[in-house]
Amino acid sequence: DMFNKEIARKYPEAYDPSVPEDLVYAGKFGVAEEIEIETKRIDPKTGEEVVTKEKTTAGKLVLSPTRTYAPIIRALIEQLGGNKSIHGLIHCSGGAQTKVLHFVDNLKVVKDNLFPVPPLFELIQEHSKTSWKEMYKVFNCGHRMEVYLPPEHAEKVIQISKSFGVDARIVGRCEASTGKKLTISSQFGTFDYE
């Protein structure tokens, strides 16, 4: 959805030949093509949104490193007493924002305070024309690790995460429900999943 047919020509082993040709590397960017991205974050001192622009290549943007959460999770377990306080951990890769539906019963998860979506996912959505509802089912959209626990422990989780240089926030809540339900409210709309 991001890269153009240059990759298919150079590396035919990079895709399954049974995939229709019009779907193979149907994006507009070359791997080395320079693009400008806009990153948004909240300044912890002022609480205001800070927007920065920078140039990078499409390849670097896609291959930018993903953080490991193992040290943070270890500290959470040690400092919060494991399953006495932590009710669930969801790594949102391989199931994206809807992955939690595989692990709940008679619960509605409401995610209404997610982090801003990083530029990579906005580019993927823009060039693939995928709906945002589907994007949240396929991609983590920059929101990768969830800790489910009683609200009184949330600030401790945020402090521990920030001590490792990883921003954290309360992104939502759980409500009693019949069946498995999820609502995501973001700058792109409100989406319901079951």
Number of C-alpha atoms within 10 A of each C-alpha: 18 21 21 16 18 15 16 17 11 9 10 11 10 12 12 10 11 7 9 8 12 8 10 19 20 17 17 15 20 17 17 11 13 15 13 12 19 12 15 16 15 14 11 9 6 8 9 10 11 11 11 10 9 9 11 13 17 22 17 13 16 14 9 10 8 8 8 9 14 9 11 18 18 12 16 20 14 10 13 16 11 15 10 9 16 16 11 14 14 16 17 21 16 12 17 20 27 23 19 19 18 9 11 14 13 11 17 21 21 17 19 16 15 18 18 15 17 16 17 19 19 15 16 18 17 15 16 14 11 12 11 21 15 12 18 19 17 17 20 21 23 19 20 16 16 17 17 17 19 12 10 9 13 15 13 14 22 16 15 19 20 14 11 12 10 13 15 19 16 18 15 15 15 15 12 12 12 10 12 18 22 21 18 22 16 16 11 11 9 13 15 12 14 10
